[in-house]
Amino acid sequence: MPCRIDTPDASLSKNRPAGPLPESLAWIEPELEAIRVSGLERPTRMRSGRQGATIDLDGHRLLNFGSNDYLGYAGDVRLSKAASKAACAQGFGAGASPLVSGHSEAHDALEKAISQFLDVEASLIFTSGFAANTATIAALAGPEDYIASDARNHASIIDGCRLAQARVGIYPHRDLSSLDSMLAAATWARRKLIVTDTLFSMDGTIAPLADLSDVAQRHGAILMVDEAHATGVFGIRGSGLVEQAGCASGVHLRVGTLSKALGASGGFVAGHASLIHWLRHKARAWIFSTAHPPAVAAAATRAISLVTTEPGRRHQLLENASEWRSRLRRANVDIGTAEAQIVPIMTGTPESAVAMAAHLASEGFFVPAIRPPSVPHGKSLVRASLSWLHTPHDLARLAEAIGKYSH
Ligand SMILES: Cc1ncc(COP(=O)(O)O)c(C=O)c1O
């Protein structure tokens, strides 16, 4: 059928696709039904207002254990002010990719702030942590290369490996001897790359970074780590687990996100100046995508300065998290081997995770259910993300509600 050309208003309803799906899309409804019957349908909840210790979701105010706002900066007015000031001075849109004309003074200041924060030579910012991972991995590795990836790595790492079209070996979670044998067998590879989350986002476990850097060195492999959930939370300066483990010289690339503890948006990769300069020529999501708004960069820069000047937030958070995990373990709640501010409550099936999350919501807590594909089948869980904003009373109430439900 030829396309109609109407006036803007008239075209609104006449051209809107409606009714049954065309034959080419007829598979959608059965797929949706399969998602529903396996307990994997995901609602999109609507938040009103800002992130904080409480959150208003779909009209219900709940104590918020479901955001990655670990230090309470996402709703902090100091970030909003930094963003407003930059938006007024530099306009809102970046207008082009960084390589063309999108790299503003605000982006430049952010890259310098990240490099100083991490104590590295250079860094490169992306519109998201997801883009930073996919673009960096796909730039570093290709069909002649071997990537060894931890079994619990984030989806953005998995997709980066797919995009690279390299041969990928998945080593069991944190299993260094498997990793060692896999790398030893990849004698044919032009380059070897080890890639891992530092703090695993689903089970709250920590990668053995010092040992990983030894393995990388033994095999002449590149070591790339994703600090998404550790940036701002770990280390004396707050730059992450690499800093805390004292193995910065053995880690070649550090990816992070500005969207979690830093309360803003965007991702980064940081390391040797020449490596970062090379990525400016190879990282496609940086080259072919519009830079994020300068206002976002300014807010992230402000957040880094706050992390530096307010270390008490991360110290308090980690202390609270450690006490909370002990409390749950004493109550025989299965939290696996969690060791940070991300605390999973293992349930097993998707249905049991959804039932527990619904029960907790009925008691006034937002603690989301995490199901496949975010976790393997049989490993569904309810994930509590602790924030500096939570008071001891909030934490005690949630522990009590979980304890009661689990027994
Ligand atoms: C481990 C990890 N890496 C990367 C990302 C992606 O970061 P962003 O949300 O900035 O795209 C996430 C997001 O959840 C994550 O958990």
The ligand as a Tripos MOL2 file, in Angstrom:
@<TRIPOS>MOLECULE
LIG
   16    16     1     0     0
SMALL
NO_CHARGES

@<TRIPOS>ATOM
      1 C1         28.4120   -4.5030   36.1280 C.3       1 LIG1
      2 C2         27.7530   -3.4830   35.2560 C.ar      1 LIG1
      3 N1         28.4370   -2.9830   34.2170 N.ar      1 LIG1
      4 C3         27.9050   -2.0590   33.3950 C.ar      1 LIG1
      5 C4         26.6200   -1.5990   33.5920 C.ar      1 LIG1
      6 C5         26.0540   -0.5930   32.6460 C.3       1 LIG1
      7 O1         26.1580    0.6850   33.2020 O.3       1 LIG1
      8 P1         25.1440    1.8400   32.7500 P.3       1 LIG1
      9 O2         23.9210    1.6560   33.5670 O.co2     1 LIG1
     10 O3         25.8780    3.0970   33.0300 O.co2     1 LIG1
     11 O4         24.8880    1.6300   31.2950 O.co2     1 LIG1
     12 C6         25.8710   -2.0970   34.6500 C.ar      1 LIG1
     13 C7         24.4860   -1.6110   34.8510 C.2       1 LIG1
     14 O5         23.6900   -2.1360   35.5330 O.2       1 LIG1
     15 C8         26.4440   -3.0600   35.5050 C.ar      1 LIG1
     16 O6         25.7580   -3.5840   36.5200 O.3       1 LIG1
@<TRIPOS>BOND
     1     1     2 1
     2     2     3 ar
     3     2    15 ar
     4     3     4 ar
     5     4     5 ar
     6     5     6 1
     7     5    12 ar
     8     6     7 1
     9     7     8 1
    10     8     9 2
    11     8    10 1
    12     8    11 1
    13    12    13 1
    14    12    15 ar
    15    13    14 2
    16    15    16 1
@<TRIPOS>SUBSTRUCTURE
     1 LIG1         1 GROUP 0 **** ****
